[in-house]
Amino acid sequence: MAVSTSPTSLGSEPKLRKELLRIHDDHQVFTSFEAFSVQLPALMQWGRHRHDASTCVALLGLLEPLSGVQIEPRWIRISRDNLRESLLAGGCLSRHRAITRVLEHVGESLASLHGQHIYLPETSTGFVAWLRRHHIRNLEVSDFLQDAEIVPVGVGNHQNLCALTYPSHRFDLVICNDVFEHVYDLPRALEEVYRVLRPGGRLLATFPMAFGQQENIIKAEFRGTQQMALFRGEPEYHGDPIRPTRGSLVYQIPGWQILDLASMIGFSAVMMHLVSSWKCGVLGGDLPGVFVADFLR
């Protein structure tokens, strides 16, 4: 349920305790589950303060990464149920701004992105609209249109991330916003992204992560286009703008083994960023921030 961002409806401003100061603008990088697990108890403690941190956003607004635009509280919508999927401002969610914050971290800017060939397997989203609004022209977008209820017109083409039709070494940057949990063959999808990236190219991806374990959580197994998936437990679906009625099926929730998988495929550097920043409107669901996978070809 959305809450008003006016100070009078939220009560008095929270005191900036050390936990709130800690996640004012925090950026950590992990290369293994072992390294992350050492920090997990402290991160869980900081995560308990994410709702107070969202109140800071509601009272003070946020500084949009890459653009540097200051967004006032009145233009921000917050749902306290899931901050990772909330903090809607400028068409972008918390997890979208985590992506742009990582781009800043690795030295990119809106100017540098103008010269790159970028691919996103999404078309009708606020994030794509945000990129276009900032004149990122050399942008290719697509949807997986099999069984789609709504087919967008004139904004992209059909692509299967497990069997892309693009030539090898085409893109400098691939961004996958909450896509990997829905692909029926995650190793194959990573291989395809690796293939279409140029040497030195980068994949950035968000996904709901099984951050407390090494192994992926398998929800469903693909058995071919003519057969129903084999479900392990109750089927799980996530909201999808082109499948508004039934949503998009979840095949797996990646754990930390996705780093090992990316390394085996050939990515030269693999890491997970954890971005926690109420300054920039990046807050998580359970942990204080949002994970972003960063795989360099």
C-alpha positions in Angstrom: 0.0 0.0 0.0 1.4 3.4 -1.0 2.0 6.0 1.6 1.9 9.7 1.3 5.3 11.4 1.1 4.2 14.5 3.0 6.0 15.0 6.3 2.7 15.5 8.2 1.4 12.0 7.4 4.7 10.3 8.3 5.1 11.8 11.8 8.3 13.3 13.1 11.5 13.0 11.2 13.5 10.0 12.4 16.7 10.6 14.3 19.8 9.8 12.1 21.0 6.9 14.2 24.3 5.3 13.2 22.5 2.6 11.3 20.7 5.2 9.1 24.0 7.0 8.5 25.6 3.6 7.6 23.1 3.1 4.8 22.9 6.7 3.7 25.1 5.7 0.7 26.8 2.4 1.1 28.3 0.3 -1.7 29.9 -3.1 -1.1 31.3 -5.6 -3.6 31.5 -9.4 -3.0 33.1 -12.1 -5.1 31.9 -15.2 -3.2 29.3 -16.4 -0.8 32.0 -17.0 1.8 33.0 -13.3 1.7 29.4 -12.2 1.9 28.4 -14.6 4.7 30.8 -12.9 7.1 28.9 -9.6 6.6 25.4 -11.1 6.6 24.6 -10.8 10.3 25.5 -7.1 10.3 23.6 -6.6 7.0 20.5 -8.2 8.5 20.7 -5.8 11.4 21.1 -2.8 9.1 18.2 -4.1 7.0 15.9 -3.6 10.0 16.2 0.1 9.5 15.3 0.2 5.8 11.8 1.5 6.6 13.1 4.4 8.6 15.5 5.0 5.7 12.5 5.1 3.3 11.0 7.8 5.6 14.1 9.8 5.0 13.5 9.5 1.3 9.9 10.5 1.7 10.9 13.6 3.7 14.0 14.7 1.8 13.7 13.3 -1.7 16.5 11.5 -3.6 19.4 12.2 -5.8 19.0 10.3 -9.1 22.2 8.4 -10.1 23.9 9.2 -13.4 21.6 12.2 -14.1 22.2 14.0 -10.8 18.6 15.1 -10.8 17.2 15.9 -7.3 13.7 14.4 -7.1 11.4 16.1 -4.6 9.3 14.1 -2.1 6.0 15.0 -3.8 7.2 13.1 -7.0 8.1 9.9 -5.1 5.7 7.0 -4.5 6.6 4.5 -1.7 5.2 1.1 -0.9 6.4 -0.1 2.5 5.6 -3.8 1.6 8.6 -4.2 -0.8 11.0 -1.3 -1.0 13.1 -3.1 -3.7 10.1 -2.9 -6.0 9.1 0.5 -4.8 10.4 4.0 -4.3 9.0 4.9 -7.7 10.5 8.2 -9.0 11.2 9.4 -12.5 9.8 6.2 -13.9 12.4 4.1 -12.1 12.2 1.7 -9.1 14.8 1.2 -6.3 16.4 -1.7 -8.2 16.7 0.4 -11.4 18.6 3.0 -9.5 20.8 0.3 -8.1 21.8 -0.5 -11.7 22.6 3.2 -12.5 24.5 3.6 -9.2 26.7 0.6 -10.2 27.2 2.3 -13.6 28.5 5.4 -11.8 30.7 3.1 -9.6 32.5 1.6 -12.6 33.1 5.0 -14.1 30.2 5.4 -16.6 28.2 8.6 -17.1 25.3 9.6 -19.4 27.8 11.0 -21.8 29.8 7.8 -21.9 26.7 5.7 -22.4 25.8 7.8 -25.5 28.7 6.1 -27.3 27.9 2.6 -26.3 25.7 -0.1 -28.0 23.3 -1.3 -25.3 20.8 -4.1 -25.2 17.9 -4.7 -22.7 15.5 -7.6 -22.9 12.5 -5.3 -22.0 10.5 -2.8 -23.9 7.6 -1.2 -22.1 9.2 -0.3 -18.8 9.9 2.9 -17.0 13.6 2.2 -17.1 13.7 2.0 -20.9 11.7 5.2 -21.0 14.2 6.8 -18.6 17.1 5.8 -20.9 15.4 7.3 -23.9 14.5 10.4 -22.0 18.2 10.9 -21.4 18.9 10.5 -25.1 20.6 7.1 -24.9 20.0 6.4 -28.6 22.1 3.4 -29.5 19.7 1.2 -27.6 18.2 -2.1 -28.7 15.3 -3.6 -26.7 13.2 -6.8 -27.1 10.6 -8.9 -25.4 10.0 -12.6 -25.1 6.7 -12.6 -26.8 5.8 -16.3 -26.6 2.3 -16.6 -25.0 2.3 -12.8 -24.5 -1.2 -11.3 -23.8 -0.1 -7.9 -25.0 2.3 -7.4 -27.9 3.9 -3.9 -27.9 3.8 -2.3 -31.3 6.9 -0.6 -32.8 9.1 -0.5 -29.7 11.2 -3.7 -30.0 11.3 -7.2 -31.4 10.9 -10.7 -30.1 14.0 -12.3 -28.7 14.6 -15.4 -26.6 17.5 -14.7 -24.2 18.4 -18.4 -24.5 18.7 -18.1 -28.3 19.5 -14.6 -29.3 19.5 -13.8 -33.0 22.0 -10.9 -32.7 25.5 -11.4 -34.1 28.4 -12.1 -31.8 30.3 -9.1 -30.3 27.5 -6.7 -31.0 27.0 -4.9 -27.6 29.1 -3.0 -25.2 26.6 -3.3 -22.3 23.7 -5.7 -21.6 21.3 -4.8 -18.8 18.9 -7.5 -17.5 16.4 -6.1 -15.0 14.8 -9.0 -13.1 14.9 -11.4 -16.1 17.2 -14.3 -15.0 14.6 -15.8 -12.6 12.3 -16.2 -15.6 14.6 -17.8 -18.2 14.1 -21.5 -18.6 17.8 -22.2 -19.1 20.0 -19.9 -17.1 23.4 -21.2 -18.2 22.3 -20.9 -21.8 21.1 -17.4 -21.3 24.4 -16.4 -19.8 26.3 -18.0 -22.7 24.2 -16.0 -25.1 24.8 -12.7 -23.3 28.6 -13.6 -23.3 28.5 -14.2 -27.0 26.8 -11.0 -28.0 29.0 -8.8 -25.7 32.2 -7.3 -27.2 35.5 -8.1 -25.4 35.5 -5.8 -22.4 31.8 -5.5 -22.5 29.7 -5.7 -19.3 26.5 -7.5 -18.2 24.6 -5.9 -15.3 21.7 -7.7 -13.9 19.2 -7.6 -11.0 17.2 -10.6 -9.8 15.5 -11.7 -6.6 18.5 -13.5 -5.1 18.7 -16.4 -2.7 21.4 -14.5 -0.9 21.7 -16.8 2.1 22.9 -19.8 0.1 25.3 -20.9 -2.6 22.8 -23.0 -4.6 20.0 -21.7 -6.9 16.5 -22.5 -5.8 14.8 -24.4 -8.6 11.1 -23.6 -8.9 10.2 -25.2 -12.3 11.9 -27.2 -15.0 11.4 -26.6 -18.7 10.4 -29.7 -20.7 9.9 -28.2 -24.1 7.5 -25.8 -25.8 4.8 -28.4 -26.2 4.8 -29.6 -22.5 4.0 -28.0 -19.2 6.9 -27.1 -17.0 7.6 -29.5 -14.2 6.9 -27.6 -11.0 8.8 -28.1 -7.7 6.1 -27.0 -5.3 3.6 -24.3 -5.9 4.2 -22.4 -9.2 5.4 -18.9 -8.8 4.6 -16.0 -11.1 5.8 -12.4 -11.1 4.1 -9.3 -12.6 4.8 -8.8 -16.3 3.5 -5.8 -18.3 2.9 -8.0 -21.4 1.3 -10.8 -19.4 -0.9 -8.8 -16.9 -3.3 -11.6 -16.2 -1.1 -14.6 -15.3 2.4 -13.0 -15.0 5.7 -14.6 -15.9 6.7 -18.0 -14.5 9.7 -18.2 -12.2 12.1 -21.0 -13.1 14.8 -20.4 -10.5 15.9 -17.9 -7.8 19.6 -17.6 -8.3 22.0 -18.1 -5.4 25.7 -17.3 -5.3 26.5 -20.1 -7.7 25.6 -17.8 -10.5 29.1 -16.3 -10.0 30.7 -19.7 -10.5 28.5 -20.3 -13.6 29.5 -16.9 -15.1 33.2 -17.7 -14.5 32.9 -21.1 -16.1 31.3 -19.5 -19.2 34.3 -17.2 -19.6 33.5 -13.9 -18.0 36.8 -12.5 -16.9 35.6 -10.8 -13.7 32.4 -11.6 -11.8 31.1 -9.9 -8.7 27.9 -8.8 -6.8 27.4 -5.2 -5.8 25.2 -4.5 -2.8 23.9 -0.9 -3.1 22.2 0.6 0.0 21.5 4.3 -0.5 18.5 6.2 0.8 20.4 9.3 -0.6 19.8 7.8 -4.1 16.5 5.9 -3.3 18.0 2.4 -3.3 16.7 0.2 -0.6 16.0 -3.5 -0.5 13.5 -6.1 0.6 15.2 -7.9 3.5 18.7 -6.5 3.3 19.3 -2.7 3.4 20.0 -2.6 -0.3 19.8 -4.2 -3.8 22.1 -6.8 -5.4 23.5 -6.1 -8.8 25.4 -8.8 -10.7 28.4 -7.4 -12.6 30.0 -9.7 -15.1 32.8 -8.4 -17.3 33.6 -10.2 -20.6 
